[in-house]
Structure formats: structure tokens, C-alpha cells
Amino acid sequence: MCTIQILLSLLAVIAVSEAIYKRWIPNTNFENASNWNERRVPCSQDTAMFPRDKKVSVFVQSPHSLTNLYMPLDGEFILADGAGFMAASNDDPACTPGTHINFHDAEGHEWFDPTLWSSAQSTDDLEMGRFLFSVDAEHVPCLYDDLIFSPETSFRVHLKETGSEVQLRSISVLGKKFTNNEDFSQYLKSPTGKLQFPGPVQPQIMNLRCQDDTGCLCGNDEMLQEICSARLQYSGNKCPEVTCASPLQPIGHCCGICGVIISLEYISTFNLETYRNRLIHTFLSLNKYSSIKLAISKVQSSLPILSSMRFGKNLKIQIVLIDGKEGSLAGSDALQLGYDIMADIETQGESFGITKAEMEFATGSITSPQTAPMSAGAISGIVIGTFLGLSLLAASYFLYKLDACRLQYFRFFHFWNNGSRMEDDEPVGHGGFDNVIYEPAAENKQAVTGGEEDLKAGTGFQFDNPVFDSNFDA
Ligand SMILES: *[C@@H]1O[C@H](CO)[C@@H](O)[C@H](O)[C@H]1NC(C)=O
């Protein structure tokens, strides 16, 4: 068993490519202190109480002695080897006085809440906490993603009806990986499956791989509304305040940001993976940019591009840069990096298959000597660079255009970017990257405390024997 797993994870690391791994963060484990209202695991003099009418699957990792245990009417304990419950001896100085401790209601967790998923380029990165940042729509599972519900954990995830199907590549539950939709549907009919995925909708396993090196669309556009209402459910459907006057709206993101959006047009030689690695290797690894979050993906713009020269499709590569700065400094580091990336595209873009780059930015106010105090508001703007080697016919026209854009570009550059150095000409190493785009792991949201009244009427519960489904003992 173990060797097979090691082999599998090795293979997963070798076959890097487009696969993104997404892991569900919340769990309903007995030993997770944040699942209990006292923020501690019940000890021997305590009474552990599960809401009577709430369905839940609970993974138990170790033995527990308790004074009392009230169980839900419909639920299960999944016991690890050696785990279990026993009646406590009368007195235990380490746990006095005992109290009633309530298990949180596990109902509130929505599949579409982007804050409840971690994403990474490999399972290793998931383990190491090297998470990818992405726009909200792509932070919930996409069509080509491998989903992981951590082994040795129980969970409960609600998936709403949206009108479009939720599709993904594979899903791992309790250590078992499903790559076939029939097997997974079968699993969803099991008692454990029903408790973990109460629906009403079931995710579909497609086992598809992205075949396009220039990148694939995530496929969640049509669910953006659900994603955003889940994202903002604890803040009254309001976006957090930002300090820049006219925040940018990245495609697929729920809220406006201070920072930078770079939009790329590309040709078939563009490789999203290679270019992402270039950005990480060349820029994000620098100390001064270590706090910047970078998202890069293929998106479909809702507005048709005016010059639909390329196949008439309005697909582009979107790069989003956000920094951790606040107040008047919000977005300033991101802007600095934005200029570096634009300068890099200026010299190297063509070799990466980039034909055009456009940068928008919004930052907090800058107290610059060039601006009068009264105009020290937030700034925003657009920088455009065009880099074409396309058509001989249009060569002279583009030559003209290129110069015009460069001029504009460099004027902006000098104005905002005094004294910075460009880091061009670094060769792109293939396959040697050990950096990832980090996202602070501290975004976990606490479950909303369920009503304590739920438990008042707690006598005479019936309960089936703890179930341990040996199928998933991998
Ligand atoms: C405990 O549960 C919370 C909420 O479900 C989750 O965010 C957190 O990661 C869990 N902690 C551990 C150690 O599993």
C-alpha cells in the first residue's frame, strides 16, 4: 500500500504540467479544537455533545475518555486504528470541573466559498503550505483540477444548484482517489458519502487534462455569482474597503483591488506554465517582491476585443498583482513589479510568444514631489506595450505604433519608477524551480458558531455503532 502511494506521489511530481491541486480546508475531526465551542477537545470529565438533528461524519484519531457523549440522530464516527471512546474514571485533576462541550454545526461550509480551498502546483506544495494565489473564480475547483479531501479527515461540504455542472478531473476522499465518475457516484450513495456530500448537486468527475500549452479556461465563469455570494457571506455581501480611489476589477474576482492587472495577448508558442515559472524565478524570488501575490491564468474577457485578429476569440492571459501594503502605500510594490514585468516583456516577450501587453494599475495616494498636495489622491492608469513580429504587410504601421507605445511606456516608467533596476536577460531555467507563488495560509475562516439551544433537548439519542468503512482504509 505504502509503496504504491509513494510511487503515485512521485509520478504526480514528475508529471508536473498543468494540473492544479485543490484541497478542502475545513474538517469535522473530533480532535480539531476549533470544532468545539470551548475551542478545546473534550477531556475525561466533560460531556461531549453533538447537535441532535445535524448530520455529520466525524473522524476520530485517538482514544478518548468522556463522562458523557451525546450523538446526533444521523451521523457516524470514523475510528482510526486504536481510536475509540470510554467511560471516564471518577476523578481526573487535569480535567476539572467538567463541562458540556458542543460540537459546532458543520452545515455552513459551501463548496463555492473560495476561502475554504487551498491550491498548489503539486501535492508536495500542498503539504508544505506553498499555496497558489488566484482570482476567486479559480480558487474553487476548476475543470482540470485534482481535488483532495485530506486522508484521515471527515468533512461536510454543501454544493448548491447553479444551473451549470460542477466538473473536475479527480477527487480524493479518505485516501482513495476517484478518477471515474461512476465509481464516485457509487461512493456518494454510501452512508459516508451522503454525510460528506449532502448535495443537492453532485460534482462530476471528468478525468480531463488541459491539452493546450497556452493554458485552459478554469470554466467557473457561470458560477461567479454563487462564488462571490459564498465568498462574502460573512461580510454582509460587502467587499472589504480598499484605499485606492478607483480599484481594478480583475476578471473572475469578486472585489476590486489595489494593485496591477497585466493583460497579455499571445500566439501559439506561448506556454503558460513556462511563463508562470519565469515570473516566479525572475521576480517573485527577489526579496523586495516576497510579499506580493501573483495570479496568472487564461481568462475570457466579457467585452469583445476590438481587433479580433486572433481567431475572433477574446481570450487573454491575465496577471494580477497584489501586495500587502496598506493606506497610501497600497499597491506600490505591485506597481513596481508591474513595471519590471512590462520591461521584461519589452525585451523578452516575443520569445515567450507574447504579442501585446497592457498594464492597468491602482494604488493608494503617492505623496510625490511632482504632484500638488491637493491632487495627492489615489492614482490609477494604463500602460500599453505592443510587441509584434506578426505580419510583413503591416510592418510599417506597427513600427510606428511600437514607437508610439514605447514612448508612452517609458515616460510612465521614469516617472514612477525612479532608481529601480531592471532584471532582464536572465536565462529561463527549465524544470529547476523551487519557488511557488505564495499565499499566506492564514486565511482560514472560522465556522460560525451554531446555536447552543440545539442541544438543550439532548436525551435518549439513538445511534448506530460507529462505522468504519474498510474500503477507505488505504
Ligand atoms: C480545524 O478545523 C478548522 C475549521 O474546520 C480548519 O480551518 C482547520 O484547518 C482545522 N485544523 C486542523 C489542525 O485540522
The ligand as a MOL file (V3000), in Angstrom:
LIG
                    3D

  0  0  0     0  0            999 V3000
M  V30 BEGIN CTAB
M  V30 COUNTS 14 14 0 0 0
M  V30 BEGIN ATOM
M  V30 1 C -9.7710 22.6400 12.2200 0
M  V30 2 O -10.9910 22.9930 11.6100 0
M  V30 3 C -10.9990 24.2740 11.0070 0
M  V30 4 C -12.4000 24.5630 10.5590 0
M  V30 5 O -12.9900 23.4460 10.0010 0
M  V30 6 C -9.9770 24.3130 9.9060 0
M  V30 7 O -9.9410 25.5750 9.3170 0
M  V30 8 C -8.6010 23.9600 10.4540 0
M  V30 9 O -7.6770 23.8680 9.3990 0
M  V30 10 C -8.6520 22.6410 11.1940 0
M  V30 11 N -7.3730 22.4110 11.8590 0
M  V30 12 C -6.7180 21.2720 11.7640 0
M  V30 13 C -5.4410 21.1850 12.5190 0
M  V30 14 O -7.1220 20.3290 11.1190 0
M  V30 END ATOM
M  V30 BEGIN BOND
M  V30 1 1 1 2
M  V30 2 1 1 10
M  V30 3 1 2 3
M  V30 4 1 3 4
M  V30 5 1 3 6
M  V30 6 1 4 5
M  V30 7 1 6 7
M  V30 8 1 6 8
M  V30 9 1 8 9
M  V30 10 1 8 10
M  V30 11 1 10 11
M  V30 12 1 11 12
M  V30 13 1 12 13
M  V30 14 2 12 14
M  V30 END BOND
M  V30 END CTAB
M  END
